[in-house]
Amino acid sequence: MPFCGLNPQTLQGGIPNCTFTATSHGVVTVDKANVNPCSNVVGTATTVTNSIVHATVNGAGDVWVTNTVTAHFSFVPNAPGPPSYSGEMTFWFGASLNKNNLVFHDTGNIVLKGSDGSQLTLHILDHLNTSPSGAVNTFSIMSFTCP
């Protein structure tokens, strides 16, 4: 189904106010050739993901979109010896757009515990906005810790 029931080829009479929400639960992804970024060990990564996307559009064409994704994650080395990891991932994205400016931002966190007691973490934060004058402000912050 098109976003908010709109078909761009037949849109007439302006943009209606509308909202749209889509959810997914328990989506399983398996990658047998995943690489641990800390040790370069190849293993099998499995995620079980839940997500929700929500969008709102008003009659002026202003748009707000958010997306939240959470996942249970595990990594098991393909060869015995190195530690396996499991934990949680959460990512959020948001956007606001109108005829004068726009804002995009996201944040994400991964915390994985190793079978040997170690911990792997990733934290990210990104932001981009434009002003009516065209000025652009952007920044990105990331921290990554390996055992």
C-alpha positions in Angstrom: 0.0 0.0 0.0 1.4 3.5 -0.8 2.4 5.8 2.0 -0.7 7.2 3.7 -2.7 5.7 0.8 -1.2 8.3 -1.6 -0.4 7.4 -5.2 2.0 10.1 -6.6 0.8 9.5 -10.1 -2.9 10.3 -9.3 -2.5 12.9 -6.5 -4.9 15.7 -7.1 -6.3 18.5 -4.9 -3.3 18.9 -2.6 -1.8 16.8 0.1 -4.1 15.5 2.7 -3.3 15.2 6.4 -2.4 11.6 7.2 -0.4 9.3 9.4 1.2 6.0 8.6 2.5 3.3 11.0 4.2 0.0 10.1 5.5 -2.5 12.6 7.5 -5.8 12.3 8.1 -8.2 15.1 10.5 -11.1 15.5 12.3 -10.8 12.1 15.2 -13.3 12.2 18.4 -12.6 10.3 21.3 -15.0 10.2 24.7 -14.1 8.7 27.2 -16.9 8.7 30.1 -14.8 7.5 29.9 -12.0 10.0 33.2 -10.6 11.4 33.8 -9.5 15.0 35.2 -5.9 14.5 37.4 -6.3 17.6 39.2 -9.5 16.8 38.4 -10.2 13.1 37.1 -13.6 14.1 34.5 -14.9 11.6 31.3 -16.2 13.0 27.5 -16.5 12.8 25.5 -13.5 13.8 21.8 -13.9 14.5 19.4 -11.0 15.2 15.8 -11.0 16.2 14.5 -7.6 15.3 11.4 -5.6 16.2 10.7 -2.2 14.6 8.1 0.5 14.2 8.0 3.3 11.7 5.6 6.2 12.1 5.1 9.1 9.7 2.8 12.1 9.8 2.1 14.6 6.9 0.0 17.7 7.2 -1.8 19.6 4.5 1.1 22.0 4.0 3.4 19.0 3.1 5.3 19.1 6.3 6.6 15.6 7.2 7.7 13.9 10.5 9.1 10.4 10.4 10.5 8.3 13.2 11.8 4.7 13.2 12.8 2.6 16.2 14.5 -0.7 15.9 15.4 -3.1 18.8 17.1 -6.4 18.4 18.5 -9.3 20.4 21.9 -10.1 18.9 24.2 -13.1 19.2 27.6 -13.8 17.6 29.1 -17.4 17.7 32.6 -17.9 16.2 32.6 -20.5 13.4 35.7 -22.1 14.9 36.1 -23.1 18.6 38.2 -21.0 20.9 37.2 -17.3 20.7 34.4 -15.9 22.9 30.8 -15.7 21.7 28.8 -12.5 22.3 25.1 -11.7 23.0 23.2 -8.6 23.9 20.9 -5.9 22.7 20.8 -3.3 19.9 18.6 -0.2 19.8 18.5 2.4 17.0 16.3 5.4 16.6 15.9 7.7 13.6 13.9 10.9 13.2 13.3 13.4 10.5 11.3 16.7 10.2 10.9 18.4 6.9 9.1 21.4 5.7 9.5 24.0 2.8 11.9 26.1 4.9 14.2 23.6 6.6 14.9 20.0 7.6 16.3 18.0 10.5 17.6 14.5 10.5 18.9 12.8 13.6 19.7 9.3 14.8 21.1 7.5 17.8 22.1 3.9 18.4 23.5 1.7 21.1 24.8 -1.8 21.0 25.9 -3.6 24.2 27.2 -7.2 23.9 28.5 -9.4 26.7 31.2 -12.0 25.9 31.2 -15.6 27.1 34.6 -14.7 28.6 33.1 -11.8 30.7 34.3 -9.1 28.2 32.0 -6.4 26.8 31.8 -4.8 23.3 29.9 -1.5 23.0 29.0 0.9 20.2 27.2 4.3 20.7 26.4 6.6 17.9 24.7 10.0 17.5 24.2 11.9 14.3 22.5 15.2 13.5 22.0 17.3 10.3 19.8 20.3 9.9 19.4 23.1 7.4 18.0 26.6 8.2 15.8 28.7 6.0 18.9 30.6 4.9 20.5 27.4 3.7 23.0 27.1 6.5 23.9 23.5 7.3 24.7 22.2 10.8 26.0 18.6 11.1 27.8 16.5 13.7 28.4 12.9 14.4 29.6 11.3 17.7 30.7 7.7 18.0 32.3 5.6 20.6 33.3 2.0 20.2 34.9 -0.2 22.9 36.6 -3.5 22.4 37.5 -6.0 25.1 
